[in-house]
Amino acid sequence: MSGVSLRALVNGYGFLGRRVARALASGKVPGVKLVAVARSTGYIHRPGGLTLEELEGDIASLEGFVEGSPISLLEDGKVDLLIELTPTNLPTGEPALTHIKTALSRGIDVVTANKAPIALAYRELTELSRSTGALLLFEGTVGGGIPLVSLRRFCLRGDEVLSIRGILNGTTNYILSRMHFEGLTFELALREAQNLGIAERDPTLDIEGYDTALKLLILANSVMGLNRRLEDVRITGISRVTADAVSLAKEAGLAVKLIGSVSPDGHLTVAPRLVKLNDPICVHGTLNAVTFRLRTAGDLTLIGEGAGEPTVTSILNDVWEVVSVRARLTGARGT
Ligand SMILES: NC(=O)c1ccc[n+]([C@@H]2O[C@H](COP(=O)([O-])OP(=O)(O)OC[C@H]3O[C@@H](n4cnc5c(N)ncnc54)[C@H](OP(=O)(O)O)[C@@H]3O)[C@@H](O)[C@H]2O)c1
């Protein structure tokens, strides 16, 4: 028993939103009641809680579906927790940025997997969160199910992260792996990834390195305490990596990987790099891998699926954390 009862809004009812909403409606996180879910066209609000049966079909066909934005639920204090899972939008970060600001400024806790607002407005949002006491948790934004931000928060407090280096985008890693192992050209590997649903129809954000840059920015600011912006990241994507370059690298015992790195002097770079095959971050397929170089503990590398279903684990863990903190603050017994 957590001793608290938080009313949650899941904003964005797509791949992640559906899974998170179902998990909450089935009571996976004690202390949280799912009272609202929203998609682009409107939302459904049930103060008594949404049931699993109601989440089976299209929420737009449920009785009481309201057309328009669910922002009034935040403005009118009808929810205690916003789980923001709308699409990542560059360059504005909207509408998620406005949703998150609206929630935080009213003391409503926020959990999100949406990279854009956290990458574009990290300082502003963390200051807002500190000023109102609302929590802002975003483990799902980077590395899918790999606990990177919380690893720093909970397990590495006695150390210092000096630099970061990693593969942060599963789509480009899949393409480069197919070029490495099967000798495919970039164009063929991309088409294959699109046919398998690994790459988007418009793959620009992934292949031109922007997705990696957003994630790197989130890690640099949250894990290393820097204050960098997107324009501070030097970005080169993989669209000009040739089959010949990959094949020559392979002959030399190397692989071409899209690497995001934060150097010890705070420079952020995203670029295709040659990586030794026995380097711990040299993972293949859709895997992600990140090495934190720590002042005392040395190198620590984490490997895992960087997107898809594992991201739900990160989001639900953040929701658990909100319940734990709220339970402690209200003097109730923690979970
Ligand atoms: N999928 C992953 O593996 C993954 C991993 C890490 C991070 N992320 C990030 O997590 C977020 C959600 O990802 P996803 O894969 O679940 O996305 P998705 O499948 O594209 O779903 C997005 C949902 O947001 C809704 N939406 C769009 N605009 C909205 C608005 N203004 N208000 C309310 N809802 C709105 C869409 O509504 P309709 O249903 O009406 O279209 C849809 O339900 C994205 O920012 C993504 O970058 C995803």
The ligand as an SDF file (V2000), in Angstrom:
LIG
                    3D

 48 52  0  0  0  0  0  0  0  0999 V2000
    7.8420    4.2860  -29.3590 N   0  0  0  0  0  0  0  0  0  0  0  0
    9.0250    4.2350  -28.7630 C   0  0  0  0  0  0  0  0  0  0  0  0
    9.7060    3.2040  -28.7580 O   0  0  0  0  0  0  0  0  0  0  0  0
    9.5710    5.4380  -28.0400 C   0  0  0  0  0  0  0  0  0  0  0  0
   10.7370    5.2970  -27.2490 C   0  0  0  0  0  0  0  0  0  0  0  0
   11.2040    6.4000  -26.5370 C   0  0  0  0  0  0  0  0  0  0  0  0
   10.5560    7.6220  -26.6400 C   0  0  0  0  0  0  0  0  0  0  0  0
    9.4420    7.7390  -27.4460 N   0  0  0  0  0  0  0  0  0  0  0  0
    8.7450    9.0250  -27.4890 C   0  0  0  0  0  0  0  0  0  0  0  0
    7.5340    8.8900  -26.7500 O   0  0  0  0  0  0  0  0  0  0  0  0
    6.4910    9.6420  -27.3660 C   0  0  0  0  0  0  0  0  0  0  0  0
    5.3310    8.7180  -27.7370 C   0  0  0  0  0  0  0  0  0  0  0  0
    5.8040    7.7340  -28.6270 O   0  0  0  0  0  0  0  0  0  0  0  0
    4.8060    6.7100  -29.3500 P   0  0  0  0  0  0  0  0  0  0  0  0
    5.6610    5.7800  -30.1240 O   0  0  0  0  0  0  0  0  0  0  0  0
    3.8230    6.1800  -28.3840 O   0  0  0  0  0  0  0  0  0  0  0  0
    4.0720    7.7050  -30.3620 O   0  0  0  0  0  0  0  0  0  0  0  0
    2.8240    7.4110  -31.3300 P   0  0  0  0  0  0  0  0  0  0  0  0
    2.5600    5.9490  -31.4170 O   0  0  0  0  0  0  0  0  0  0  0  0
    3.0540    8.1780  -32.5600 O   0  0  0  0  0  0  0  0  0  0  0  0
    1.5880    8.0550  -30.5460 O   0  0  0  0  0  0  0  0  0  0  0  0
    1.4690    9.4350  -30.3350 C   0  0  0  0  0  0  0  0  0  0  0  0
    0.1160    9.7060  -29.7130 C   0  0  0  0  0  0  0  0  0  0  0  0
    0.0510   11.1030  -29.4050 O   0  0  0  0  0  0  0  0  0  0  0  0
   -1.2110   11.5750  -29.8420 C   0  0  0  0  0  0  0  0  0  0  0  0
   -1.1550   13.0110  -30.0480 N   0  0  0  0  0  0  0  0  0  0  0  0
   -0.6280   13.7130  -31.0710 C   0  0  0  0  0  0  0  0  0  0  0  0
   -0.7780   15.0260  -30.8400 N   0  0  0  0  0  0  0  0  0  0  0  0
   -1.4360   15.1410  -29.6500 C   0  0  0  0  0  0  0  0  0  0  0  0
   -1.9230   16.2260  -28.8870 C   0  0  0  0  0  0  0  0  0  0  0  0
   -1.7490   17.4750  -29.3180 N   0  0  0  0  0  0  0  0  0  0  0  0
   -2.5670   15.9760  -27.7000 N   0  0  0  0  0  0  0  0  0  0  0  0
   -2.7510   14.7060  -27.2690 C   0  0  0  0  0  0  0  0  0  0  0  0
   -2.3160   13.6320  -27.9600 N   0  0  0  0  0  0  0  0  0  0  0  0
   -1.6760   13.8560  -29.1380 C   0  0  0  0  0  0  0  0  0  0  0  0
   -1.5370   10.7760  -31.0860 C   0  0  0  0  0  0  0  0  0  0  0  0
   -2.9290   10.8780  -31.3000 O   0  0  0  0  0  0  0  0  0  0  0  0
   -3.7440   10.0600  -32.4340 P   0  0  0  0  0  0  0  0  0  0  0  0
   -3.9000    8.6800  -31.8470 O   0  0  0  0  0  0  0  0  0  0  0  0
   -5.0310   10.7790  -32.5070 O   0  0  0  0  0  0  0  0  0  0  0  0
   -2.9150   10.1180  -33.6640 O   0  0  0  0  0  0  0  0  0  0  0  0
   -1.0820    9.3930  -30.6330 C   0  0  0  0  0  0  0  0  0  0  0  0
   -2.0960    8.7850  -29.8570 O   0  0  0  0  0  0  0  0  0  0  0  0
    7.1360   10.3330  -28.5670 C   0  0  0  0  0  0  0  0  0  0  0  0
    7.5290   11.6120  -28.1840 O   0  0  0  0  0  0  0  0  0  0  0  0
    8.3400    9.4590  -28.8870 C   0  0  0  0  0  0  0  0  0  0  0  0
    9.3860   10.1660  -29.5090 O   0  0  0  0  0  0  0  0  0  0  0  0
    8.9350    6.6570  -28.1350 C   0  0  0  0  0  0  0  0  0  0  0  0
  1  2  1  0
  2  3  2  0
  2  4  1  0
  4  5  1  0
  4 48  2  0
  5  6  2  0
  6  7  1  0
  7  8  2  0
  8  9  1  0
  8 48  1  0
  9 10  1  0
  9 46  1  0
 10 11  1  0
 11 12  1  0
 11 44  1  0
 12 13  1  0
 13 14  1  0
 14 15  2  0
 14 16  1  0
 14 17  1  0
 17 18  1  0
 18 19  2  0
 18 20  1  0
 18 21  1  0
 21 22  1  0
 22 23  1  0
 23 24  1  0
 23 42  1  0
 24 25  1  0
 25 26  1  0
 25 36  1  0
 26 27  1  0
 26 35  1  0
 27 28  2  0
 28 29  1  0
 29 30  1  0
 29 35  2  0
 30 31  1  0
 30 32  2  0
 32 33  1  0
 33 34  2  0
 34 35  1  0
 36 37  1  0
 36 42  1  0
 37 38  1  0
 38 39  2  0
 38 40  1  0
 38 41  1  0
 42 43  1  0
 44 45  1  0
 44 46  1  0
 46 47  1  0
M  CHG  2   8   1  16  -1
M  END
$$$$
